[in-house]
Amino acid sequence: MAYNIAKAFAKQKLLYWAPIPTGEGMQYAEPVEFKGAYIGNAQLGDGGPGDVVFSGGGSRENMVLFYLCEPAPEGFVCWTRKMTDLQASGDVGTPPDQLSDTHKISKVTTYVMPGTVTVTLGSQAFIASVL
């Protein structure tokens, strides 16, 4: 398996709520803690190896790097709280759209690490754009 460079950048513990579509709207799974990184004020390039994420001109947004956790659009992420914070405040079961400092994922870009023969969760990185 190829080395996953996302591991080197995944220094933060973040929270992720996976979306669960229902006939009555959207529900969310219990939050999971994962390693990743908040990337603020940046944009994705055209997918070329030299410009994956950069802070050049044009439209910039907040993004989050996910390592060993595959996010989905419509899910939520938080980079300011930890699972212990939610447990201490009793907010573990609260829907993420009712919590402060949570951000809705608008799109997810998947990157497979160079040299990968068999694609697995460990050989991918995910960058989520958030609102």
N, C-alpha and C positions, 0 to 999 in steps of 0.2 A: 504494500500500500504506500502511496505517495505521502510525503509529509504535508500535514494540513497547516498552512501558515496562519489560519484563523486562530489556532491554539495560542500562538504567540501574542495575539492582540486581545484575547478574551480574558481580561483581568478583572472584570466587574462581575458581581452576582446580581442578576436581574430577575424580574418576575414576568411570567407569561401566562396569559389566560387564553386557551384555545377556544375558538368559536364552535358552537354546536347548533347548526341550523335546525329549526323546528317548524312545524306548520303554523305556529303562532308567533314567529319572530326568531330572535337569536338568543340563545342561552350560552353560558360559558362554563368550561370545565374549571375545576379547582385550580388555583394558581400553582405553577411549578417554578422552582428556582433553577436557573441555568447560568452558565458562564458566557459572557459576551462583552460587548462594549457599546457605549453610547457614542454616536458619531454625529456631532452637530454641525449645522451650517455647511453642508456639502452637497454634492450631486454625483450621480452615476454617469460615467462616460458612455461611449457607444459599445462597450463590452470588450474593447481591445485590451491587451495585457498591460499597456502602459498607463491607462487612465480609468481604472476601475472606479475609484472614489477620489474626488478632488474637490477643491474649494474655489474653482474658477468662477468666472462671471456667469450670468444667466440665473435661472431659477434654482435656488438651493433649498434644502429641506433638512429636517432631522431624520437621522437613520440610526438603526441599531444592528450590530453584528450579532448573529446567533451562532454559537458553536455547540454541536451535539444536541441541538434542539431545533426541529423544523417548524417554523412559524407559518401561519396561514393568514391571508387577508381577512379583515374583519375581527381578528383577534386583538388583544390588548397587551401592552408591555409597560413596565414601570422600571425605571433605573434609579429611583430615589429611595425606595423602600426595600426592605428585606422580608423574607417569610416570617422571621421572628417578630417584626413590627406588626404584621397583619394578625399574627396569633395573639400578641399582647393586647391589641386593640379590639379583638373579636371580629375583625373584618374579613376573615378567610372566606366565608361564604357570601360576602357582599358582591354583587355584580360589579365588574371593573368599571363600567361606565358611570357608576355611582360613587366611585372613589376619586379623590383628588390625585393629581400627579400620575394618572394613567393615560396612555396614548394609544389611539386606535391605529392598527396597521392598515395602510392603504394598498400597498403592493409589496411583493417579495421577489427578490432576484436571487437565483441559485447559482453558485459557482462550484464547479467540480475541480478539484486540485489537479494541476498538471502531473502527468505520470500515473494517473489512476487507471487501473485495469478493470476493477469491479467497483461500481459506484455503491457506496454505503453511506450511512449517516456520518461516519467518521472521516470520509474523504470529500465532504462538501462543506461549504460555508454559505450562510444565508444573510442577505442584507435586506432589512425591512425598512421601507419608508413609512414614517408615522405622521399622523396629523396632530 
